[in-house]
Amino acid sequence: MQAAQKPANSDSRASERSVDDLVARARRLEAADRGEAGRLYMQALQRDPANLTAHNALERLEDPKRYGAWMRINGTIHPEDDIFRFIAREPAYTLNPVRDYLSDGWRTLSETMQVLELLDRPLMKMSSVLEFASGYGRFTRHLARALPGRVTCSDVLPGSTEFVREQFGVEAFESCFDPATLEFPERYDLVFVLSLFTHLPVPVWDAWLRALGGAVKPGGVLLFSVHSEALAREELGVKLNDEGYCYLPHSESPSLDPEHYGTTLTTRRLVEDRVRAALGAEPALYQPGAFWVGQDAVAVIPDDPAQETC
Ligand SMILES: C[S@@+](CC[C@H](N)C(=O)[O-])C[C@H]1O[C@@H](n2cnc3c(N)ncnc32)[C@H](O)[C@@H]1O
């Protein structure tokens, strides 16, 4: 006898329904039986590892099996976080996007510490840090744990500053697209900018470098990342123009206008020239491949204009 034909995708629809059912049942149980609610959310997350409703509920309920307990951080992930979405759809990750996203921030902490060690400016000695272009806090949660009360964040994404303030207890202010109008609440020992210049059109770099350099305390450090030249030429096969860059009008973030925020590939020479032109200083450190796969670290100790003599 022939088995009854199942409609296409009926299995996946059934399993999707069951994840939704698990989440709905867990939500109803939260007040009456927190432990059972946690167990159901965990089942939902095991079936659908990118399910942020289940993951965030485990964090909110302080379930003992939540990722935040393992990493000793707040593991809540904003549902609009484009970096999480990128990780969740990227074939190199995908098996466990929540763990990959959280450990990716941990990796950034380790990479940042290594670069600052090379400069003899240990992160743990910084009395104030501005994490500029902090997004929805992929790295912030780890930084805030290392330096409680010493971190300020800034970004343009809607709701991102409120989110990092509420979730990670940092100070935060909204950024804008015109660096000339941006007011920084104070100056910082370290201004850290991971993967913003990798997206900004080169013609606006000088203005951004001047603004961010001006937010550094006398003797402090501006640390930012750029795409490695080798990534552009060898891995992506991108042709750089005569000035030494290529700007592609797309990025991981569909919510940002590709005219202001795309993908920027540059030569090392262009980066060093822009630092000299904008800040009148040589990079104190240029460390190839310091961040992620294919981003170089550039550190500058800007001159203090107040110290200039005639
Ligand atoms: C590739 S993401 C990196 C986010 C974060 N630094 C991290 O490592 O997870 C770049 C970030 O730059 C932010 N950004 C873009 N334009 C900005 C601006 N004018 N001011 C501040 N942040 C900006 C984006 O919203 C996005 O969050």
The ligand as an SDF file (V2000), in Angstrom:
LIG
                    3D

 27 29  0  0  0  0  0  0  0  0999 V2000
   30.2400   46.4210   11.5540 C   0  0  0  0  0  0  0  0  0  0  0  0
   29.3200   47.1980   12.7780 S   0  0  0  0  0  0  0  0  0  0  0  0
   30.4000   46.9900   14.1740 C   0  0  0  0  0  0  0  0  0  0  0  0
   29.6690   47.1270   15.4790 C   0  0  0  0  0  0  0  0  0  0  0  0
   30.5600   46.9680   16.7100 C   0  0  0  0  0  0  0  0  0  0  0  0
   31.6970   47.8360   16.6650 N   0  0  0  0  0  0  0  0  0  0  0  0
   31.0110   45.5340   16.8670 C   0  0  0  0  0  0  0  0  0  0  0  0
   32.1840   45.2820   16.7590 O   0  0  0  0  0  0  0  0  0  0  0  0
   30.1670   44.6770   17.1170 O   0  0  0  0  0  0  0  0  0  0  0  0
   29.5070   48.9280   12.4580 C   0  0  0  0  0  0  0  0  0  0  0  0
   28.6650   49.8320   13.3280 C   0  0  0  0  0  0  0  0  0  0  0  0
   28.9110   51.1970   12.9330 O   0  0  0  0  0  0  0  0  0  0  0  0
   27.7290   51.9080   13.2060 C   0  0  0  0  0  0  0  0  0  0  0  0
   27.7470   53.2320   12.5600 N   0  0  0  0  0  0  0  0  0  0  0  0
   27.5670   53.5290   11.2620 C   0  0  0  0  0  0  0  0  0  0  0  0
   27.6180   54.8610   11.0730 N   0  0  0  0  0  0  0  0  0  0  0  0
   27.8450   55.4120   12.2820 C   0  0  0  0  0  0  0  0  0  0  0  0
   28.0090   56.7460   12.7470 C   0  0  0  0  0  0  0  0  0  0  0  0
   27.9330   57.7850   11.9030 N   0  0  0  0  0  0  0  0  0  0  0  0
   28.2140   56.9630   14.0670 N   0  0  0  0  0  0  0  0  0  0  0  0
   28.2890   55.9060   14.9200 C   0  0  0  0  0  0  0  0  0  0  0  0
   28.1400   54.6200   14.5440 N   0  0  0  0  0  0  0  0  0  0  0  0
   27.9260   54.3710   13.2390 C   0  0  0  0  0  0  0  0  0  0  0  0
   26.6660   50.9740   12.6580 C   0  0  0  0  0  0  0  0  0  0  0  0
   25.3860   51.3370   13.0800 O   0  0  0  0  0  0  0  0  0  0  0  0
   27.1580   49.6260   13.1940 C   0  0  0  0  0  0  0  0  0  0  0  0
   26.6220   49.3670   14.4600 O   0  0  0  0  0  0  0  0  0  0  0  0
  1  2  1  0
  2  3  1  0
  2 10  1  0
  3  4  1  0
  4  5  1  0
  5  6  1  0
  5  7  1  0
  7  8  2  0
  7  9  1  0
 10 11  1  0
 11 12  1  0
 11 26  1  0
 12 13  1  0
 13 14  1  0
 13 24  1  0
 14 15  1  0
 14 23  1  0
 15 16  2  0
 16 17  1  0
 17 18  1  0
 17 23  2  0
 18 19  1  0
 18 20  2  0
 20 21  1  0
 21 22  2  0
 22 23  1  0
 24 25  1  0
 24 26  1  0
 26 27  1  0
M  CHG  2   2   1   9  -1
M  END
$$$$
